C-alpha cells in the first residue's frame, strides 16, 4: 500500500489534544484561585495576570504548553507547503504592527469602544485610507484589533499593548524597526566569506543592511532622542515580555539578611531591581549602567517606588562595565540580559570586572534566556524543565522567543543566547564556580560564587 493511502495514526494528535486540555485546566484553576475568569480577546481591560507581577510559574508553564502543543498540532496536520509559506509571510505581520504602532492607531481608538471607520482613522493618522484598512484587516485576522463592521475597527485586549506609552508597544517598535532590518540581511552576512565566520560586532547582518553597526546607528539616526526613548521604554517592555515579575518568585530573596545590597550591573533604569525592592523592602539596590541610561532611573523610581528614593534604598552609579569595576563588596551582583548582547570575549571581560568587586560571600546572578537543544540534553548539576510528551522537550513554540532572540542577537551584534553549560564555562574562565540554577519561567537565573 502506498504511503499516500496509509491512514493517519491519530494517537499523536490525540496525545497533543490531551496535553492541551490538561494545561487549559491548570490555567482555569489559576484564574479561579483569584476569583476570576480568563479574559476574552474582545476586552480592552487588563486581565488579572496580564501584569507580570501577578504571574506565577505554574501558569507560565501551562501557557507555554498550550502554545507549544497548538503549534505542533498545526504543523502536523497542515500541508508542509501551506505551513511553511504562511511562516515565510509572517514578516508582513511585523510590518503591519510597525505601521499600527508608529501611526498610533491604538491611541486614536482609545476612547472609541464602538470603533472608528477607516476613513476617520486615516484622517487622524495620516495613512492613506485604502492601505490603512488593509493593514488593520491583516492584524484583525491575527486577533489584534477588531473589525466590528465592514471597515470599522476597534481596540481589543491585544491592540491595547500598542499604545504609544506602553513599554510593550515600544518594544514592538524596536523589533519591527532595527531588528527586522538586521534580520532581512541575515543570509547576506552568513554567506559572506569573511563576515560569515566573524563574531566581531562590526561584521553583522545589521551593518550589511544599514552600513553602520547597531551602536553607531543609534548615535547617528536622525530621529535622535525619540529612538533612544523608544529603546529605553522597549527594554522595560522586554522585561514584561519575559515575565520579569517572576524574578521576585524565582530566587529566595526572603532568606537574605536585612540591608542586603543588590548591584544591578547593566541594569538600565533599574526596572528589574524595582520588582525585587517592591516585594522585599529589606533589600537595597545600586543601579549601574552608562550615564545617559541610569540618569532616567530616578523618574521611574519616583513614580513606581518613591519610598526607595526617600529612604536611600536605591542609588544610581554610572559604569562602563568593560573598563570599570562595579561597586565593591555588594552581596549580590545581578546581570539581566547583559551577556546576551556580547560575544564570549566581551562577556569574559564583564564577568572578570564583577569578580574583582566581590567579597568572599558575594553571589553573581546571571539572568538570561536559557538555550536548550530540541533533543533533550543529559542531566547536569541542575535540572531544566522538560515539556510533557509528545511536545518537543524544549516546549517548541512555547519557548520560541529564546530562539528568535538568539538569531536577533546574531543579526544585530554577533552575540547569542546561551545554555547553562555555556554560562558555567564563562564563569570558570574568570574564577567563578556554579552554585545553582533557578527557573524563572521564560528565563533562568544562573548563580555563581567565588571559586
C-alpha positions in Angstrom: 0.0 0.0 0.0 1.4 3.4 -0.9 2.2 5.9 1.8 -0.4 8.3 0.4 -3.2 5.8 1.2 -1.9 4.9 4.7 -4.4 6.1 7.4 -3.0 8.8 9.6 -2.3 7.5 13.1 -4.5 9.6 15.4 -2.7 8.7 18.6 -0.1 11.5 18.4 -2.8 14.0 17.6 -5.0 12.8 20.5 -2.0 13.0 22.8 -1.4 16.6 21.8 -5.1 17.4 22.4 -4.9 15.7 25.8 -1.8 17.8 26.7 -3.7 21.0 25.7 -6.8 20.0 27.7 -4.7 19.3 30.8 -2.8 22.6 30.5 -6.1 24.5 30.0 -7.4 23.1 33.2 -4.3 24.4 35.0 -4.9 27.8 33.5 -8.5 27.9 34.5 -7.5 26.8 38.0 -5.1 29.6 38.5 -7.7 32.2 37.5 -10.3 30.5 39.7 -7.9 30.8 42.7 -8.2 34.6 42.5 -11.9 34.6 41.7 -11.6 35.5 38.0 -12.3 34.1 34.6 -9.9 34.0 31.6 -10.4 37.4 29.8 -11.7 37.4 26.2 -9.9 38.8 23.3 -12.6 41.5 22.8 -12.0 43.1 26.2 -9.8 46.2 26.4 -9.1 46.0 30.2 -6.1 44.2 31.5 -6.7 40.7 32.8 -5.6 39.8 36.3 -2.4 38.1 35.1 -1.6 40.4 32.2 0.6 42.3 34.6 3.7 40.0 35.0 4.0 41.0 38.7 0.9 38.8 39.3 2.1 36.0 37.1 3.3 32.7 38.6 5.5 29.8 37.4 2.7 27.3 37.2 0.5 29.5 35.0 3.5 30.4 32.8 4.3 26.7 32.2 0.7 25.9 31.3 0.6 28.7 28.8 3.9 27.5 27.2 2.5 24.0 26.9 -0.7 25.3 25.2 1.4 27.5 22.8 3.8 24.6 22.0 1.2 21.9 21.6 -1.1 24.0 19.4 1.7 25.0 17.1 2.9 21.3 16.9 -0.7 20.2 16.1 -1.0 22.8 13.3 2.4 21.8 11.9 1.3 18.1 12.0 -2.0 18.4 10.2 -1.3 21.2 7.7 0.3 20.6 4.3 4.0 21.5 4.6 3.7 23.9 1.7 0.9 25.7 3.4 2.5 25.8 6.8 6.0 26.9 5.7 4.7 29.5 3.2 2.5 31.1 5.9 5.6 31.2 8.2 7.6 32.9 5.4 4.9 35.6 5.1 5.0 36.4 8.8 7.3 39.3 8.3 4.4 41.2 6.8 2.6 40.9 10.1 5.6 42.5 11.7 5.5 45.3 9.1 1.8 45.9 9.9 2.5 46.1 13.6 5.1 48.7 12.9 2.5 50.8 10.9 -0.1 50.5 13.7 2.3 51.5 16.5 4.0 54.3 14.5 0.7 55.7 13.3 -0.7 55.5 16.9 -3.8 53.7 15.8 -4.5 52.3 19.3 -4.2 55.8 20.8 -6.7 57.1 18.3 -9.1 54.3 19.1 -8.6 54.6 22.9 -12.0 56.2 23.7 -13.9 54.6 20.8 -15.4 51.3 22.2 -17.6 51.0 19.1 -14.7 51.7 16.8 -14.0 54.2 14.0 -14.4 54.0 10.3 -11.1 53.6 8.5 -11.7 56.9 6.7 -11.6 58.7 10.1 -8.6 56.7 11.2 -6.9 57.7 8.0 -7.5 61.4 8.7 -6.3 61.1 12.2 -3.2 59.1 11.4 -2.2 60.4 8.0 -2.1 57.0 6.5 -3.9 56.6 3.1 -7.4 55.1 3.8 -7.3 52.1 1.4 -3.8 51.0 2.6 -4.6 51.5 6.2 -7.7 49.4 6.0 -5.7 46.5 4.5 -3.0 46.8 7.2 -5.6 46.7 10.0 -7.5 43.9 8.4 -4.4 41.7 8.4 -3.9 42.5 12.1 -7.5 41.8 13.0 -7.3 38.5 11.2 -4.5 37.7 13.7 -6.7 38.8 16.6 -5.0 42.3 17.1 -7.9 44.9 16.7 -11.5 44.0 15.9 -13.3 44.8 12.7 -16.7 45.4 14.3 -18.4 46.3 11.0 -17.0 46.4 7.5 -14.2 49.0 7.5 -14.9 49.9 11.2 -12.1 48.9 13.6 -11.9 48.9 17.4 -9.3 48.1 20.0 -9.2 44.8 21.8 -7.1 43.3 24.6 -4.1 42.7 22.3 -4.1 46.1 20.5 -4.1 47.9 23.8 -0.4 46.8 24.1 0.3 49.0 21.0 -0.4 52.3 22.9 2.4 54.7 22.5 3.0 54.9 26.2 3.0 51.1 26.7 6.5 49.6 27.0 5.4 46.5 25.0 4.4 48.8 22.2 7.8 50.4 22.3 9.5 47.0 22.3 7.4 46.0 19.3 8.6 49.3 17.6 12.2 48.2 18.3 11.6 44.7 16.9 9.8 45.9 13.8 12.4 48.6 13.0 16.0 47.9 13.7 15.6 44.1 14.4 13.8 43.5 11.2 16.4 45.5 9.3 19.1 43.2 10.6 17.1 40.0 10.0 16.4 40.9 6.4 20.2 40.7 5.7 21.0 37.6 7.7 21.8 35.4 4.7 23.8 38.2 3.1 26.1 38.2 6.2 26.3 34.5 6.7 27.2 33.8 3.1 30.0 36.5 3.1 33.3 34.7 3.2 34.8 37.0 5.8 31.7 38.1 7.8 30.1 34.6 8.0 32.8 33.3 10.3 33.3 36.5 12.3 32.0 37.4 15.8 33.0 41.0 15.6 30.2 43.5 16.4 31.2 45.4 13.2 30.6 42.3 10.9 26.8 41.8 11.4 23.7 41.4 9.3 22.5 44.8 10.6 25.6 46.5 9.3 25.1 44.8 5.9 21.6 46.3 5.9 22.3 49.8 7.2 26.0 50.4 6.6 26.6 51.0 10.4 26.9 48.9 13.5 23.8 48.9 15.7 25.5 51.2 18.2 26.6 53.7 15.6 23.2 53.6 14.0 21.6 54.6 17.3 24.0 57.5 17.6 23.5 58.7 14.0 19.8 58.1 13.4 18.2 61.4 12.5 15.3 60.7 14.7 17.7 61.0 17.7 16.0 61.3 21.0 12.8 59.6 20.0 14.6 56.4 19.0 16.5 56.4 22.3 13.3 56.9 24.3 11.6 54.1 22.4 14.5 51.8 23.1 14.6 52.6 26.8 10.8 52.1 27.1 11.2 49.0 24.9 13.7 47.4 27.3 11.1 47.8 30.1 8.7 46.1 27.7 11.2 43.3 27.2 11.0 42.7 30.9 7.2 42.4 30.7 7.6 40.2 27.7 9.9 37.9 29.6 7.7 37.8 32.7 10.0 40.0 34.9 7.6 39.7 37.8 8.7 36.2 38.2 12.2 37.4 39.3 10.8 38.1 42.8 9.5 34.5 42.9 12.4 32.6 41.3 15.1 33.4 43.9 14.9 33.1 47.8 15.2 36.8 48.4 13.2 36.4 51.7 16.1 34.4 53.2 18.6 37.2 52.7 19.6 39.3 55.7 18.5 42.9 56.4 20.2 45.5 54.2 21.3 43.0 51.6 22.8 45.1 48.7 21.9 44.1 45.2 24.2 45.6 42.5 22.3 45.7 39.2 25.1 45.7 36.6 24.0 47.0 33.2 20.6 47.5 34.9 19.3 50.3 32.7 16.9 52.4 34.7 16.6 49.6 37.3 13.2 48.3 36.3 14.2 44.7 37.2 15.6 45.6 40.7 12.4 47.6 41.2 10.4 44.4 41.2 12.7 42.9 43.9 12.6 46.0 46.2 8.8 46.4 45.9 8.4 42.8 47.2 11.3 42.7 49.6 11.9 46.0 51.5 14.9 44.7 53.3 17.0 44.7 50.1 18.9 47.8 48.8 19.9 48.3 45.2 22.7 50.0 43.3 21.8 50.5 39.6 24.9 50.6 37.3 24.9 51.4 33.6 26.0 54.2 31.3 25.4 57.7 32.5 22.7 58.6 29.9 20.9 55.4 30.8 20.9 55.4 34.6 20.0 59.1 34.6 16.5 58.1 33.5 16.1 55.8 36.6 15.1 58.4 39.2 11.9 59.3 37.2 10.9 55.7 37.1 11.6 55.0 40.7 9.9 58.3 41.9 6.8 57.1 40.1 6.8 53.4 40.9 8.6 53.2 44.3 9.1 56.6 45.8 9.9 55.3 49.2 13.1 53.6 48.0 14.5 57.0 46.9 13.3 58.8 50.0 14.9 56.2 52.3 18.1 55.9 50.2 17.4 52.3 49.4 18.4 52.8 45.8 21.4 54.6 44.2 22.4 55.2 40.6 26.1 54.9 39.8 27.4 55.2 36.2 29.7 52.5 34.9 31.4 51.2 31.7 31.4 47.5 32.6 34.2 46.8 30.1 36.6 49.1 31.8 35.2 49.8 35.3 34.8 47.6 38.4 31.3 47.7 39.8 30.7 49.0 43.3 32.7 46.8 45.6 31.6 44.3 48.3 27.9 44.1 47.3 26.1 40.9 48.4 24.6 40.1 45.0 25.8 41.2 41.5 22.8 40.8 39.2 23.2 41.0 35.4 20.0 40.7 33.4 20.1 40.4 29.6 23.6 41.8 29.6 25.7 38.9 28.4 23.4 38.0 25.5 24.4 41.3 23.9 28.0 40.3 23.6 30.3 37.6 22.1 32.2 35.4 24.6 35.4 37.5 24.7 33.4 40.6 25.9 31.4 38.5 28.4 34.6 37.3 30.0 35.7 41.0 30.4 32.4 41.9 32.1 32.5 38.9 34.5 36.1 39.5 35.3 35.3 43.0 36.4 32.4 41.8 38.5 34.7 39.2 40.1 37.2 41.9 41.1 34.4 43.7 43.1 33.2 40.6 45.0 33.7 39.8 48.7 34.0 36.1 49.8 30.3 35.8 50.5 29.1 37.6 47.3 26.9 35.9 44.7 26.5 36.6 41.0 23.1 36.1 39.4 23.1 35.9 35.6 19.5 36.4 34.4 19.1 35.4 30.7 17.2 33.3 28.3 18.2 29.6 28.6 19.1 28.0 25.4 18.2 24.3 25.1 18.7 21.8 22.3 15.5 20.5 20.7 16.8 17.0 21.6 16.9 16.5 25.4 20.3 17.1 26.9 21.9 15.0 29.6 21.2 16.0 33.3 24.0 18.1 34.8 24.2 19.6 38.3 20.9 21.4 37.5 17.6 20.2 36.1 15.9 22.1 33.2 12.2 21.8 32.9 11.1 19.4 30.2 7.8 19.6 28.3 5.3 16.7 28.6 5.3 14.3 25.7 4.6 14.4 22.8 5.7 18.0 22.8 9.3 18.8 21.9 11.3 18.6 25.1 12.2 22.3 24.9 8.5 23.3 24.6 8.7 24.1 20.9 6.8 27.2 20.1 6.0 27.7 23.8 9.6 28.9 24.2 10.2 30.1 20.7 11.3 33.5 21.8 14.6 32.1 23.1 15.5 31.0 19.6 14.2 34.2 17.9 16.2 36.3 20.4 19.2 34.2 19.7 19.0 34.9 16.0 18.2 38.5 16.8 21.4 38.8 18.8 23.3 37.2 15.9 21.9 39.6 13.4 22.4 42.8 15.5 25.6 42.3 17.4 27.1 38.8 16.6 26.1 37.8 20.1 23.9 34.9 21.3 21.7 33.3 23.9 23.4 30.6 25.9 22.8 27.3 27.6 23.7 26.8 31.3 26.8 24.9 30.3 27.9 27.9 28.3 27.4 30.2 31.3 29.3 27.8 33.6 32.2 27.8 31.1 32.3 31.6 31.0 32.3 31.7 34.8 35.1 29.2 35.2 37.3 31.4 32.9 37.2 34.2 35.5 37.3 32.1 38.7 33.5 31.8 39.4 32.0 28.4 40.4 28.5 27.4 39.6 26.1 27.2 42.6 22.6 26.6 41.4 20.1 27.1 38.5 16.8 28.9 39.3 13.9 28.6 36.9 12.2 31.9 36.2 9.7 30.9 33.5 10.8 32.5 30.2 14.3 32.8 31.5 16.7 31.4 34.2 19.0 32.6 36.9 22.5 31.0 36.9 24.0 31.6 40.3 27.8 31.8 40.9 30.1 32.2 43.9 33.9 32.8 44.1 35.8 29.7 43.1 
